[in-house]
């Protein structure tokens, strides 16, 4: 259950680069053996941490119990049996490549064609499908045509592990949330880093569902989930012949001034720093160049406002987030200052943002780390394999050690290890190899290079 609900503590990806095998001859044994090279991100059950590796290991269990490669077994005994004839896990199975929709990368307000090679971790991705086939899949689920036991979908729908401190709601394989006031929606998105974004969502109690696909890296869950919610809400309203009441803004409550001072500090969110400061009895936040007003709902929860909202400018110029849908919570703590804050994105996802230590001193070897790095595949024995096009920089800013891109601020643990604090790799460990100056993170190697 912990693996299905992404509470296993396993890292996001595998720990050794495993090249794909087009013959599908038990390739997942490589992922299984690579876990010997892994560091867990969190103890089992500690908190939500999305793990592709966990699902690849579940796929390996299918292989061991069915004596067949995962992709071939699923195509033969699930996709084919359900009538999903246009779906497969390998592009070599697609006879007419002209039927493949080209993916696009969204960059600086333009779309650019994007190559879409197969990814090697098949159980956690790489399904080629059509809207028709995804609809067939949804119908089979809603009509209980897939499972042998009647309560399987109920078990998959149940939120097994979320708490106030770890609020991400997740069933067994499905993300969960409430829509139309009280209806349970199950959903999961895929991509869109490979050039195509997709989402499947359903409301089991109403026996309705939706499949969405868009061939762009911009079709991420912050767009696809609200779109699906809006459509499903309208379907429920028509079916029930009633309109869901719009939630009113919660009333303002003013916490004691000392309480606001306790919340001050630098927090880490999505690879960026968020400064929280109390000024004249009000709490302010700043992240990614945005100055935010944190308006109290209770002594620990705040809604977010921005000057663009106040003058109605967000109706003309769309900001990166819908400020009105954000909530920030400072969990109760035994210490004077909370160790982290939680950003709630419209109950779609939650970012746990740890507080960064004040005035961190960078001793040897960490003061030697800043510079430019090229990524390479990690092979056994911590060897650097094929170089990638990706390049990153490591630098010191605001007394923080930072890595460019999604990594952001990292925290030295001792002379050999760093911890990533936020984003998709939150909690994961990086190992420093002083002999080569390289950094190891799961299945990649940061190799130093010079532009000179």
C-alpha positions as CSV (number, residue, x, y, z in Angstrom):
1,X,0.0,0.0,0.0
2,X,2.8,2.4,0.8
3,X,4.3,1.9,-2.7
4,X,0.9,2.4,-4.4
5,X,0.2,5.5,-2.4
6,X,3.7,7.0,-2.9
7,X,4.6,6.7,0.8
8,X,7.4,4.2,0.5
9,X,10.2,6.7,0.9
10,X,11.8,5.5,-2.4
11,X,13.5,8.1,-4.6
12,X,11.6,9.4,-7.6
13,X,13.7,7.5,-10.2
14,X,16.0,4.6,-10.5
15,X,19.6,4.7,-9.2
16,X,21.5,3.2,-12.2
17,X,20.8,4.0,-15.8
18,X,19.0,1.0,-17.4
19,X,18.9,1.1,-21.2
20,X,15.6,-0.1,-22.6
21,X,15.3,-3.6,-24.1
22,X,13.0,-3.7,-27.1
23,X,12.5,-7.4,-26.7
24,X,11.0,-6.8,-23.2
25,X,13.0,-9.7,-21.7
26,X,12.5,-9.0,-18.1
27,X,14.2,-5.6,-18.2
28,X,12.8,-4.6,-14.8
29,X,15.3,-6.9,-13.0
30,X,17.8,-4.1,-13.7
31,X,15.7,-1.6,-11.8
32,X,15.3,-4.1,-8.9
33,X,19.1,-4.7,-8.7
34,X,19.8,-1.0,-8.9
35,X,18.1,-0.3,-5.6
36,X,21.2,-1.5,-3.9
37,X,22.7,1.8,-5.0
38,X,19.8,4.0,-3.7
39,X,19.4,6.2,-0.7
40,X,15.8,6.4,0.5
41,X,14.3,9.9,0.5
42,X,12.2,9.4,3.7
43,X,11.3,6.6,6.1
44,X,8.4,4.4,5.0
45,X,5.1,6.1,5.7
46,X,6.8,9.4,6.7
47,X,5.3,11.6,3.9
48,X,4.2,11.6,0.3
49,X,7.0,11.5,-2.2
50,X,6.1,10.5,-5.8
51,X,8.3,7.6,-6.9
52,X,8.5,6.1,-10.5
53,X,11.0,3.6,-9.1
54,X,8.3,2.2,-6.7
55,X,5.9,1.5,-9.6
56,X,8.7,0.0,-11.6
57,X,9.4,-2.4,-8.8
58,X,5.6,-3.3,-8.7
59,X,5.9,-4.0,-12.4
60,X,8.8,-6.4,-11.6
61,X,6.5,-8.3,-9.2
62,X,4.0,-8.7,-12.1
63,X,6.9,-10.1,-14.2
64,X,8.0,-12.6,-11.5
65,X,4.4,-13.8,-10.9
66,X,3.4,-14.1,-14.6
67,X,6.7,-15.3,-16.0
68,X,6.5,-12.7,-18.8
69,X,7.8,-9.2,-19.5
70,X,5.6,-6.5,-18.0
71,X,4.8,-4.6,-21.2
72,X,3.9,-7.8,-23.1
73,X,1.8,-9.2,-20.3
74,X,-0.2,-6.0,-19.9
75,X,-0.8,-5.7,-23.7
76,X,-1.9,-9.3,-24.0
77,X,-3.9,-9.7,-20.8
78,X,-5.3,-6.3,-20.0
79,X,-5.2,-3.9,-23.0
80,X,-6.3,-6.6,-25.5
81,X,-8.9,-8.1,-23.2
82,X,-10.5,-4.7,-22.6
83,X,-10.6,-3.9,-26.3
84,X,-7.8,-1.2,-26.2
85,X,-6.4,-2.3,-29.5
86,X,-4.7,1.0,-30.2
87,X,-2.7,1.0,-27.0
88,X,0.8,-0.3,-26.3
89,X,3.9,0.3,-24.2
90,X,6.4,0.3,-27.0
91,X,6.5,2.4,-30.2
92,X,7.9,-0.6,-32.2
93,X,4.4,-2.1,-31.8
94,X,2.8,0.8,-33.7
95,X,2.7,-0.2,-37.4
96,X,1.8,3.2,-38.8
97,X,4.0,5.8,-37.2
98,X,2.0,8.5,-39.0
99,X,-0.8,8.0,-36.4
100,X,1.5,9.3,-33.6
101,X,0.7,12.8,-32.5
102,X,3.9,14.9,-32.5
103,X,4.7,16.4,-29.1
104,X,5.6,20.1,-28.6
105,X,7.7,21.9,-26.1
106,X,6.4,25.3,-24.9
107,X,9.2,27.8,-24.6
108,X,8.9,31.6,-24.4
109,X,5.3,31.6,-25.6
110,X,6.0,29.4,-28.6
111,X,5.6,25.7,-29.3
112,X,8.5,23.7,-30.8
113,X,8.4,20.1,-32.1
114,X,9.9,17.7,-29.6
115,X,11.4,14.3,-30.1
116,X,9.6,11.5,-28.2
117,X,11.8,8.4,-27.7
118,X,10.5,5.6,-25.5
119,X,11.4,5.9,-21.8
120,X,12.9,2.9,-20.1
121,X,10.8,2.7,-17.0
122,X,7.6,1.3,-18.6
123,X,5.4,0.4,-15.6
124,X,5.5,4.1,-14.5
125,X,4.9,5.5,-18.0
126,X,5.3,5.3,-21.8
127,X,1.8,4.1,-22.6
128,X,0.8,5.0,-26.2
129,X,-3.0,5.3,-26.4
130,X,-6.0,7.1,-27.9
131,X,-8.9,9.0,-26.4
132,X,-11.1,6.1,-27.5
133,X,-9.0,3.5,-25.7
134,X,-8.8,5.6,-22.6
135,X,-12.6,6.0,-22.6
136,X,-12.9,2.2,-22.9
137,X,-10.6,1.9,-19.9
138,X,-12.7,4.3,-17.8
139,X,-16.0,2.5,-18.8
140,X,-14.5,-0.8,-17.7
141,X,-13.5,0.7,-14.3
142,X,-16.8,2.4,-13.7
143,X,-18.7,-0.7,-14.6
144,X,-16.5,-3.0,-12.5
145,X,-15.4,-5.0,-15.5
146,X,-11.7,-5.1,-14.5
147,X,-11.4,-6.4,-10.9
148,X,-12.2,-9.8,-9.5
149,X,-13.2,-8.4,-6.1
150,X,-16.0,-5.9,-5.8
151,X,-14.3,-3.8,-3.2
152,X,-11.0,-3.3,-5.2
153,X,-12.1,0.1,-6.6
154,X,-13.2,1.1,-3.1
155,X,-9.8,0.3,-1.7
156,X,-8.1,2.2,-4.6
157,X,-10.4,5.2,-3.8
158,X,-9.7,5.3,-0.1
159,X,-7.2,7.9,1.2
160,X,-5.1,5.7,3.3
161,X,-2.3,7.9,4.7
162,X,-2.8,11.7,4.6
163,X,-2.6,13.8,7.8
164,X,-2.5,17.5,8.6
165,X,1.3,17.4,8.4
166,X,1.2,15.4,5.2
167,X,-2.0,16.4,3.4
168,X,-1.5,14.9,-0.1
169,X,-4.6,12.7,-0.6
170,X,-3.8,9.5,-2.4
171,X,-5.6,6.2,-2.8
172,X,-3.9,3.1,-4.2
173,X,-2.7,4.3,-7.6
174,X,-5.2,7.2,-7.8
175,X,-5.0,10.7,-6.5
176,X,-8.2,11.8,-4.8
177,X,-10.1,15.0,-4.2
178,X,-13.6,16.2,-3.5
179,X,-15.6,18.1,-6.2
180,X,-19.2,19.4,-6.4
181,X,-19.1,19.8,-2.6
182,X,-18.9,16.2,-1.6
183,X,-18.3,13.9,-4.6
184,X,-15.0,11.9,-4.7
185,X,-13.0,12.4,-7.8
186,X,-10.2,9.9,-8.7
187,X,-7.6,11.1,-11.1
188,X,-4.0,10.8,-12.4
189,X,-2.0,12.8,-14.8
190,X,0.9,11.8,-17.0
191,X,3.8,13.7,-18.5
192,X,4.0,16.4,-19.9
193,X,7.8,16.5,-19.9
194,X,8.0,14.1,-22.9
195,X,5.9,16.5,-25.1
196,X,2.4,15.1,-24.3
197,X,0.3,15.7,-21.2
198,X,-2.6,13.4,-20.3
199,X,-5.2,13.0,-17.5
200,X,-7.8,10.4,-16.7
201,X,-10.4,11.3,-14.0
202,X,-13.6,9.7,-12.8
203,X,-16.4,10.1,-10.2
204,X,-17.3,6.5,-9.3
205,X,-20.4,7.4,-7.4
206,X,-21.9,9.2,-10.4
207,X,-20.3,6.7,-13.0
208,X,-18.9,9.5,-15.0
209,X,-15.3,10.1,-16.2
210,X,-13.1,12.0,-18.6
211,X,-9.9,11.5,-20.5
212,X,-7.8,14.5,-21.7
213,X,-4.7,14.5,-23.9
214,X,-2.8,17.5,-25.3
215,X,0.5,17.3,-27.2
216,X,2.4,20.0,-25.4
217,X,4.7,20.2,-22.4
218,X,2.5,23.1,-21.1
219,X,-0.5,20.7,-20.4
220,X,0.5,20.0,-16.8
221,X,-1.7,19.1,-13.9
222,X,-2.2,22.7,-12.9
223,X,-4.1,23.1,-16.2
224,X,-5.5,19.6,-16.9
225,X,-7.0,19.0,-13.4
226,X,-9.0,22.3,-13.1
227,X,-10.2,21.7,-16.7
228,X,-11.4,18.2,-15.8
229,X,-13.0,19.4,-12.5
230,X,-15.0,22.1,-14.3
231,X,-16.3,19.6,-16.9
232,X,-17.2,16.9,-14.3
233,X,-18.8,19.5,-12.0
234,X,-21.1,20.6,-14.8
235,X,-22.0,17.0,-15.6
236,X,-22.9,16.4,-12.0
237,X,-24.9,19.6,-11.9
238,X,-26.9,18.5,-14.9
239,X,-27.4,15.0,-13.6
240,X,-28.4,16.2,-10.1
241,X,-30.3,19.2,-11.5
242,X,-28.6,21.5,-9.0
243,X,-25.8,24.0,-9.1
244,X,-23.0,23.6,-6.5
245,X,-22.6,26.6,-4.2
246,X,-19.6,28.7,-4.7
247,X,-17.3,28.7,-1.7
248,X,-17.1,32.1,0.0
249,X,-13.8,33.6,1.0
250,X,-13.1,32.7,4.6
251,X,-13.2,35.6,7.1
252,X,-10.0,37.4,8.2
253,X,-8.6,36.4,11.6
254,X,-5.6,38.2,13.0
255,X,-3.1,36.0,14.9
256,X,-1.1,37.6,17.7
257,X,1.9,39.6,16.5
258,X,4.4,37.3,18.2
259,X,2.9,34.3,16.3
260,X,3.5,36.1,13.0
261,X,7.2,36.8,14.1
262,X,7.6,33.0,14.7
263,X,6.7,32.3,11.1
264,X,9.4,34.6,9.7
265,X,12.3,32.9,7.8
266,X,13.5,31.5,4.5
267,X,11.6,28.5,3.2
268,X,12.3,26.3,0.1
269,X,9.5,25.7,-2.4
270,X,9.8,24.2,-6.0
271,X,13.5,24.8,-6.1
272,X,13.1,28.5,-5.1
273,X,13.3,30.4,-1.8
274,X,10.3,31.9,-0.2
275,X,11.0,34.7,2.2
276,X,8.3,35.2,4.9
277,X,8.4,38.4,6.9
278,X,6.1,40.1,9.4
279,X,5.6,43.8,8.8
280,X,3.3,46.1,10.8
281,X,1.3,43.2,12.1
282,X,0.9,41.6,8.6
283,X,2.6,38.6,7.1
284,X,4.3,39.0,3.7
285,X,5.8,36.4,1.4
286,X,8.1,36.8,-1.6
287,X,8.9,34.0,-4.1
288,X,10.1,34.1,-7.7
289,X,9.9,37.9,-7.8
290,X,6.2,37.9,-6.6
291,X,5.4,39.9,-3.5
292,X,2.4,38.3,-1.7
293,X,0.1,39.3,1.1
294,X,-0.6,36.3,3.5
295,X,-4.1,37.0,4.9
296,X,-5.0,34.9,8.0
297,X,-7.9,32.5,8.0
298,X,-6.8,31.1,11.4
299,X,-3.7,31.4,13.5
300,X,-2.0,28.8,11.3
301,X,-3.6,29.1,7.9
302,X,-3.4,31.9,5.4
303,X,-4.9,32.7,2.0
304,X,-2.8,34.5,-0.6
305,X,-3.4,37.9,-2.3
306,X,-1.4,39.9,-4.8
307,X,-1.8,43.5,-6.0
308,X,-2.8,42.3,-9.5
309,X,-5.8,40.6,-7.9
310,X,-6.8,43.7,-6.1
311,X,-7.1,45.8,-9.2
312,X,-8.6,43.1,-11.4
313,X,-5.5,42.8,-13.6
314,X,-5.4,39.0,-13.3
315,X,-8.5,38.9,-15.5
316,X,-6.4,40.4,-18.3
317,X,-2.9,39.1,-17.6
318,X,-2.8,35.5,-16.4
319,X,-0.3,35.1,-13.6
320,X,1.7,31.8,-13.2
321,X,-0.8,30.7,-10.4
322,X,-4.3,31.5,-9.4
323,X,-3.6,33.4,-6.1
324,X,-7.1,32.9,-4.9
325,X,-6.7,29.1,-5.0
326,X,-3.6,29.1,-2.8
327,X,-3.5,28.4,0.9
328,X,-0.4,28.4,3.1
329,X,-0.3,26.6,6.4
330,X,2.2,26.6,9.2
331,X,1.8,23.3,11.0
332,X,1.8,23.3,14.8
333,X,5.2,22.6,16.2
334,X,6.8,22.0,19.6
335,X,9.6,24.5,18.7
336,X,9.2,28.2,18.6
337,X,9.6,28.4,14.8
338,X,7.9,25.9,12.5
339,X,10.2,23.6,10.6
340,X,8.3,24.0,7.4
341,X,5.2,25.5,5.8
342,X,2.7,23.8,3.4
343,X,1.5,25.4,0.2
344,X,-1.9,24.0,-0.9
345,X,-2.6,24.4,-4.7
346,X,-6.4,24.2,-4.8
347,X,-6.3,20.8,-3.1
348,X,-4.7,19.4,-6.3
349,X,-1.2,19.2,-4.9
350,X,0.7,20.2,-1.8
351,X,4.3,21.4,-1.5
352,X,6.0,20.9,1.8
353,X,8.5,23.7,2.2
354,X,11.3,23.3,4.8
355,X,12.8,26.2,6.6
356,X,16.4,26.7,5.5
357,X,19.0,27.1,8.4
358,X,20.1,30.6,9.3
359,X,23.6,31.6,8.3
360,X,24.8,28.3,7.0
361,X,28.7,28.2,6.9
362,X,30.1,26.3,3.9
363,X,33.2,24.5,4.9
364,X,35.5,22.3,2.8
365,X,34.5,20.6,0.5
366,X,31.3,22.5,-0.1
367,X,32.9,25.9,-0.8
368,X,34.8,24.2,-3.7
369,X,31.6,22.9,-5.3
370,X,30.3,26.0,-7.2
371,X,30.8,25.8,-10.9
372,X,29.4,24.3,-14.1
373,X,28.3,20.7,-14.5
374,X,27.2,18.5,-17.4
375,X,24.9,15.6,-16.7
376,X,25.8,12.0,-17.6
377,X,24.2,8.6,-17.1
378,X,25.2,6.8,-13.9
379,X,26.7,3.4,-14.4
380,X,27.6,0.8,-11.8
381,X,30.5,1.7,-9.6
382,X,29.6,5.4,-9.8
383,X,31.0,5.6,-13.3
384,X,29.8,8.4,-15.6
385,X,28.3,7.0,-18.8
386,X,26.9,8.8,-21.9
387,X,26.9,12.5,-21.5
388,X,23.5,14.4,-21.8
389,X,22.9,17.8,-23.3
390,X,21.7,19.0,-19.9
391,X,24.0,21.5,-18.1
392,X,23.6,22.9,-14.6
393,X,25.4,25.3,-12.4
394,X,26.1,25.2,-8.6
395,X,26.4,28.5,-6.8
396,X,26.1,30.3,-3.5
397,X,23.3,32.9,-3.1
398,X,21.8,34.4,0.1
399,X,24.1,32.1,2.2
400,X,22.5,29.1,0.4
401,X,24.1,26.4,-1.7
402,X,21.9,26.2,-4.8
403,X,21.7,24.0,-8.0
404,X,20.1,25.5,-11.1
405,X,16.9,24.2,-12.5
406,X,14.4,22.2,-10.5
407,X,16.9,21.3,-7.8
408,X,17.3,24.7,-6.1
409,X,18.7,25.0,-2.6
410,X,20.5,21.9,-1.2
411,X,21.6,21.3,2.4
412,X,25.0,19.8,3.3
413,X,24.6,16.9,5.7
414,X,28.3,16.1,6.2
415,X,31.5,16.1,4.1
416,X,30.1,13.7,1.5
417,X,26.4,14.1,1.3
418,X,23.8,16.8,0.4
419,X,20.0,16.7,0.7
420,X,17.7,18.2,-1.9
421,X,15.0,20.2,-0.1
422,X,12.1,20.7,-2.5
423,X,10.5,20.0,-5.8
424,X,10.2,16.5,-7.4
425,X,13.4,15.3,-5.7
426,X,12.7,16.6,-2.2
427,X,14.4,14.6,0.5
428,X,16.7,12.8,-1.9
429,X,20.4,12.4,-1.3
430,X,23.3,13.6,-3.4
431,X,26.8,12.1,-2.9
432,X,30.0,14.0,-3.4
433,X,33.0,12.2,-4.9
434,X,36.1,14.3,-3.8
435,X,38.5,12.4,-6.1
436,X,36.7,13.5,-9.3
437,X,34.7,16.4,-8.0
438,X,31.5,14.7,-9.3
439,X,28.1,14.6,-7.7
440,X,25.9,11.6,-7.8
441,X,22.1,11.8,-7.7
442,X,20.2,8.6,-8.3
443,X,20.8,7.6,-12.0
444,X,22.7,10.7,-13.0
445,X,26.2,12.1,-12.5
446,X,27.1,15.8,-12.3
447,X,30.4,16.1,-14.1
448,X,32.4,19.3,-13.7
449,X,33.4,21.2,-16.9
450,X,34.9,24.5,-17.8
451,X,33.8,26.8,-20.7
452,X,37.4,27.9,-21.2
